[in-house]
Amino acid sequence: MDTNQLVGERVVVALGGNALGNNPQEQLTLLQETAKHLASMIQEGIDVVITHGNGPQVGVIDEAFVAASKDPANQVPFMPLTDCNAMSQGYIGAQLTRTLINQFRSQDIMRAVVDVPTHVLVDASDEAFKDYEKPIGAFMTEKDAQAFAKATGCQVKEDSGRGWRRVVPSPAPQDILELGVISSLVDNGCIVVAAGGGGIPVILEDDRYKAVDAIIDKDLVSSILAWKIHADILVILTAVDKVYINFNQPDQKGIDSMTAEEARTYIAQEQFAPGSMLPKVEACVKFVEAHPQGKAIITSLGHAAEGLRGETGTLITL
């Protein structure tokens, strides 16, 4: 793609877990590198909203409060998952905003960066509240996971062959409460960090919003956000340079481009791992089907700018 064609394009960028860390100091170090890649994208002249996950971070915060609250001597209250979610959104967003501001200063990029704590509406009757599937927190052995479940009453599952983790409800996002604010900030040239960790899930009860204990998939929220602010491009950054079929098999094949229909065929063939590449591809399909003029790109953080220019990654269109 001609670089000049990107000027003024509205882009939603969803950061994968490899852009963050397992503790605040590690995360700050990783975000400094992440900020360099994001700055390279922004130098193409695009308007950007940045989203990010929080699976490991919210799990660590939740587990810390659970452990501390069990000892009365600590005088630490039990903290609901929804508040742990808000804490993770706050500190990740603050670190990301600060590192971007510093990176912009070093490169003389004259763009303001704003972090918007975000609430996302979900359906109280969503089946996800009965069948927990969203992994959070640190990886454990099966033995340790079962012991954790017995001690806390939490549910655990094996996560894509990588180990065992706690699982929580992950309802489908319906709408974004701060959508108007986010869109207005982008209209005024701001780089916006929003929908961190998939946003804080809320339900509408007696004409009031009520926070609920759940974690929403950040890629699905990014898809809705991109559609509702009329983004031109949805970019989902992950650990690999493009989408693969027959992944990790002798006949593994990288996909340079595919239509939404082709992607649905691969999904039906179970080509993409649940909790890993599957929600990313599903999010891209939902975006281009809802916004036919838009396109979606899946690539790695290190090749973000090249992916935006069409030089690498997997392009998904209607």
C-alpha positions, 0 to 999 in steps of 0.5 A: 500500500502507498504510504500516502494512502494511510494518511488520515486512516482511522485504525484500531490496534489490539495489542496481544499479550506479548506486548505486556508483562507479568508484573509492573516492572517487566511490563514497563520494560516491554511497553517501552519497546511496544511504544516504538512499534506503535510510534512507527505506525502512527508516523504513517499519519493514521488516527489510532485507538489502542486496545490491550488485554489483561488476562495474566495481570487481572489474574495476578491482582485477583489471586493476591487479594484472595490470598491476602484477604484470607488472613484477618491480620492483613486487614485486606478486604476481599476484592470482586473480580470486576474491581480487579479488572478495573485496577488492571485496566487502570495501571496498564493504561497508565503505563502504556499512555506514559510510555507513548508520551515519552516515545513521542517526545523522543521522536517529536511526534506532536500527538496527545495520548489519552487513556479512557477507562471503558465500560462494555455492556453485556447481556445478563442472560449470556450463556457464558455466565454458566460455562466459564471459558476465559483463562486468566492468571498464571499458568499452573501444572494440573496438580497445582490447578486442582489444588487451587480450585479446591482451595478457592472454589474457582474453576480451572481448565487446560489452556491450549496445551500451555498449562492450566489456568483459572477460567471465568465468564466471558460474555459477548460484548454488546456495546461500549458506554464511552463510545462517543467520548472515544470517537470525539477524542479521535476526531480531535487528533488524539491517540486513544487507549481504550477498552483495556482488558476488554473493558469493565463488563456491565449489565443493565438492571432496573435502568442502571448499569451494574458491574459483573464479575467477568472478563470480555475478550479484548479482540471481540471488543476491539472489533465492535469498537472498530465498527462503531467508530467507522475505522478503516482498519482493524489491526490485531497484533499477536506473537506470529507474523501471520495466520497459519493453517495446520499450525505447527504441523509439517504442512503448516501454511501461512495465509497472506489474505483471506475473505470472511467466507474463507475464514469461516471455512477454516474456523469450521475445520477447527484450524485455529486454537480456541483462546488463541488465534480463533478469537482473533480471526473471529473478531476480524470476520465480525468487523469486515462483515459489519463494516464491508468497507473496512479491512482487518490485519493480523500480524506481529507487534514487531512487524506492525508498521509493515503489516499496516502497509500490506508488506506482511501479515494476514489481510482479511476482507469481506 
